[in-house]
Amino acid sequence: SKDGKLKKFKRGPFKMSSRAGVRIIPVSICNMYRWMPSSALLPIAFPRQVEIKLHAPVETAGRDESEVSKEVFSIVIPGLPSSQQCDPDFLGCCDAEKGGVEGEGAVGACRSVW
């Protein structure tokens, strides 16, 4: 996004994964917006202090795509720095702030790879 804050997810990937019955691996990408603004074709400088956090897979088989989207959103948002988390009145944020989804998908299960 232009300000680096998490926005509502598009439905397509969740619809496709639910129909195919494949798992989704939530990813939190931290601080990339500073180096790759939405208006840039290439990064404006070599990206530094960027973290990529891979979270536990989310099952989609037999589940509604909106339910899966909400679960993935609640997993991704705590993995982001507060400057990238959406505004509290934004749809979907409240779930993450109230504890989000429990279990393997919690932010403690993620690992930084870069």
Buried (B, 14 or more C-beta within 10 A) or exposed (E): EEEBBBEEBEEEBBBEBBEEEEEBEBBBBBBBBBBBBEEEEEEEEEEEEBBBBBBBEBBBEEBEBEEBBBBBBBBBBBBBEEEBBBEEEBEBBEBBEEEBBEEEBBBEBBEEEE
